Amino acid sequence: MNQFFRCMYEAVFQILTIYKWFAFFAQFLVCDQCDCLTDQCDCETDQCDCLTDQLLLLLLHVVPGPDDWFKTFPKCGGTTQSPINISSNASYNPHLEYFDFREYKLTKGVTLTLTNKGGHTAEVIYSGRPIILRGGSLPYDYQLLQYHFHWGSQDSRGSEHILDGEQFPMELHVVHYQAHLPNVSVAQIQPNGLAVVGFFFRTSPQNNTRFDKLLAHFDLIKTVATNQDNETVIETFPLTDLLPDGLDKLHYYRYQGSLTTPPCYETVIWSIATETIPISDYQASVEL
């Protein structure tokens, strides 16, 4: 019995020691601007907890994978988690409206910051003049926050969503939050707080010249999140330059889902376009 209690004491002591060192290390994780899970917010005005977000990112490296996220982040075990395998045979909803993407063309007063989010994810963050998304049978107007790309090292892999069992080489997510709310930190915990419009990419024999202006800046963000070289302000250009033609008649799949990474809040209205964007094998193989 004494041996049992000795072992228990040693185990508890080791756990407390690990916690002590983890807490000691965590106090040095400070930053000038919070990098929230759904992207940037101003620490002074949005009350974003930078330390909390950094610890959350550390935990993502400790937890083995999405199947185990719910053990640390309970909402990841919810019933409307994203991404999903979309069926092209989904029921047609004649009441879904077209989107109003007109403000995607605006550039005056808009600042774009290109950020390396690690390996096969790049993000363009909007600041300055608000860009508003309307229509699409959304319950509110939504302000454009950022858009980001997910791509893989092989042609057949990279997208988060799957269509009829097919995974695409790349996927674009255009992220918005309810325009009447003060910031994304508040919006992400509200019902229908976020609206994301997604686009799949298909490989093409030729380069997509519309992406040249963006890819030209990738060399400037090669390093990841450990120093200030992982982001750069780029020339402002209309988001519509990257998207398919005929946006005023865009067809899409609609479902209620979640953030695709912890904390996995189930507050996202997803709209995945049926029209794909062409990109060459070379462009899809770019690494950061």
N, C-alpha and C positions, 0 to 999 in steps of 0.2 A: 504493500500500500504506500509506504514511504517513497518507493521508487516511482510509483505512479504520480504522486504529487510533485516529486522532483522534476519529472518529465514535463508535467503540465506547466510548472513554474518556468522552466527553461523555454518552453514554446511561447508562453505569453511574453516573457522578457524579450525574445527575439522579435516578436511582432511589434512590441512597443518600440524597440530600437529602430526597426525599419521605418515605423511611422515617424519617429523623431527625426531621422535623417531626411526623410521625404519632406517633412514640414520645413526643416532647415533649408533644404535645397529650394523649396517652393518660394520662400520669401525673396529670392533673388530674381524670380521670374516677373520682372516688371517691364512695362513698355510705355512708349509715348502715346500710342493710340491703340485703343482696344481693337482686337481682331475677332469679332464675334463669329459664331458658327455660321450665321447667315450673312455675314460679312461685316463691313466696317461701321463703327458708330463712334461718336464723339464722347469720350469718357466724362467730360464735364457736363454735357447736356443730356446724355442718354443714360447715365448711371450704369454703364456697362462695367461689369467686374472683370477687368483684364486678367487678374490672377486666376479667377475661376475658369475662364476660357482656356488659359494656358495649361492648367492642371487637367482640364478635360481633354485637351489634345494629347497630353502625356498618357492619360488612361487609354486612349484609343490605341496607343502602341503596346499597352500591356494586355488589353483584352484581345484574345486570339482573332476574332473575326465577327462579321455581322450576325452569325448564328448565336453568338454568345453575348452580344451587346446588351440584351435585355437583363442580364445578370447584374450589370452595373447601372444601366439606364433603363428602368422599367418600361418607359413608354415605347421602347424599341420592340417590345413584345405585343404591341397593339394589333388591332384587327384591320387597320387600313394603312399598312406600311408601304413605302415606296423604296425602290422601283418595283415594277410588275412586268409580267409577260402580257402584252396587249394582244387582243384578238381582233383581227381585221373583220371578223364576223360579228362584232359587238353590235348591239341594237342601235339602230339609227334614231337619233333624236331630232325631229324636224324643227323643234323650238329653239335649238342652239343658234345664237346669232353670230354674225361675222364680227371679227375684232376691228377696232378702230386703231390702227397702227400709225396714224398720221404724225404723232409727235416723235416717233422713232427717227424721223428725218431731221429733227432739230439739232443744231450744233452750236448756235450762238449762246454764250454763257455757260456752256457745258465743258467740264474737265473730265478727261479719261485717264485712269491710272491702271496700267497693266501690271499684274501681280503673278508671281510664280507660286502656286499652291502645292508644288511638289510633283516631280516626275512627269505625269501625264495629265496634269490639270493646270490650266491657266485661266485667269479671271480679269475682267475689265470692270473697274468700279467707277460709277458715276457720281459726280459731285457738281455743285453749282446749280444751274437752272433745273427745276424738277421736270422730269419727263413722265407723262401720265398715259397709262393704258386704259382704254375704255372699251365697252362692247363685250363681245364674247359671252354674253349672258352671265357676266360676273356680277356679284351682288353689290360691288362698290367700284369706285375708281381706284386704280392701283398705281403707285409711283415706282418707276424703274430704279432698282437698287444696283444691280450688276448683272453681267452675263459671264458665264464660264463654260469651259469645254472639258469634256472627258474623252480621252482617246487611249488606244492601246498600242502595243508594240507590233501587233499583227493586224492584218486587214480585217479579220473576222471578229475582233474583240475590241472593246473600248467603250461602247455605249453602256449606260446604266440600265435603261429600259430595253426590253426585248419585244419584237413584233413577230407574232406567230412562230416563236421559237428561234428567231434570227437575231443575232447580236450584230450591231453595226460598228464600223471602225471608229466612229466618233459621234458624240452627242453634244448639242448646245443647249444650255438652260438659260433662259432670260428670266431673272428673278425680280419680283415686284412685291410691295407690301401695301396694305390699305393706306390710301393717301391721306385720310383724315386722322390717322394715328400719328403720335409724335415721332416714332422711330420704329425700326425693325425689331428691336428687342421687345417692345410692347406687342407689336403685331404678331410675332411668331407664336405667342401663347394664346391668341384670340381665335375663335372659330373663323375659318376662311380668312385668316390674317395675311396669308401669302398666296400669290398667284404666280405660277411658273409656266412659261411657254417653252416647249422643247422641240428641237429639230434634230432628226437623224441625218447623218452624212453617208453618202455612197461613194465608193472609189470611182475615179474617172481617169481615162488615159492622159488627159491634159491637166495642168495646174489650174486651180481656180484663182484667177488673177485678182479677184476681189479680196482674197486673203493675204495678198502680198504685203499690203501696208501694215497689217497686224503682225505677220510672221517676221517682218524685217526688224521688229523690236525684241524678238525672243532672246537674242544673244545678250541683251542687256539685263535679263532677269534669270540668268542661269543658276545662281546660287539660291538656296532655299531658306527662307524664314529665320536664319541665324544672324543675319546682318542686314544692313539697309540696302544692299544691292539687289534685293529680290523684287523690287518694283520700280516702275518708271512712268512718268507722265508722258503720254503719247499724243500725237496729232489727233485732234478731234475730227471724227467723220461720222456720217449717219449710220446708225445700226442697220438700217434697211440695205446698206451696201453689202452686208454679209448674208442677207436672207433671200429666200426664193422670190421671184417675181410674182405679181398677182396677190399680194398680201391682203388686199381688200376683199378677196374671195377665198381666203385660206380655210381649208377643211382640217379638222383636228379630232383626235380622240380626247374625251373628257372623263376624268375620274377624280374622286376625293382621296388624297393621299397624305404623305408625310415628308418631312426632311429625310434625305437619303442617308444621313449620318447622325449619330447622337447629337442632341438629345431626342431626335426622332419625333418631334411634335407632329401630331396628326392634324395639321391646320393648313394644309396646302391644297389649293385647287390646281390640278395638273391639266394642261392642254398640250397634247403631243401632235404636232403637225403631220399630216399624211404626205405632204410634199417634202422630198429629201433635198439635201444640198450636195452638189458634187465636190469632190476633193481628190487630188491625186495621191497615189501611194507614197510619193515622196513627202508631200505635205502632211499626210496622216502619220508619218513615222518620226516627225520632229520630237525631240526630247528636250526637257528643261534641266 
